[in-house]
Amino acid sequence: MPTRVHEFAWPDRVVVGTIGLPGARTFYLQVRAGTQIVSIALEKQQSALLAEKIDEILDQLITVEGNPFSVPTSTPIELVDNGQLEAVQEQFRTGSMSLGWDPTTAQIVIEAYAITDVDADDDESLDEGGANAAEMLLVRMPVGTARAFAKRTREIVGAGRPTCPLCGYPIDADGHICTLPEA
């Protein structure tokens, strides 16, 4: 079965956002170009790692002599996007992801593949790059947009439940029983 690809070469908007209360949030990577909107569900850890790795790639590119790709060291203020997610219709839940750099267009490239039965069973391995996935999202974003995306994603991930100062575990809205490590 051919893979259905949702491709965005120069998106108008690309953000991570959540639906739900801290402790029960669902994370979404949402991309829009014109009237086309695709929302895919992610794990919190996938979101955090995506932001971290995008910043690592951008920070490494800054060190290239003369910064030929005009990579910003911080988030350009005009690219800050603190808006809510638009109407969310989950296209798929993300399994494997890949992240790359396209020097010909000076864009960060995100590939996200839908979870397959193989992913869920974990008994078999996927072909290289999630080739068995029925759906995938392919997003290319310029360096400034990528920097703003990473900043927002870190903020969204960090806006969850507060951490207990004693044990370090999250504090739920309905309370917390602290499990201090024994001395």
Sequence and secondary structure as in RCSB ss.txt:
>XXXX:A:sequence
MPTRVHEFAWPDRVVVGTIGLPGARTFYLQVRAGTQIVSIALEKQQSALLAEKIDEILDQLITVEGNPFSVPTST
PIELVDNGQLEAVQEQFRTGSMSLGWDPTTAQIVIEAYAITDVDADDDESLDEGGANAAEMLLVRMPVGTARAFA
KRTREIVGAGRPTCPLCGYPIDADGHICTLPEA
>XXXX:A:secstr
   EEEEESS SEEEEEEES TTS EEEEEEEETTEEEEEEE HHHHHHHHHHHHHHHHHHHTSTT TT   SS 
 GGG       S  EEEEEEEEEEEEETTTTEEEEEEEE  HHHHH SS   TTTTT SEEEEEEEEHHHHHHHH
HHHHHHHHTSS B TTT  B BTTB        
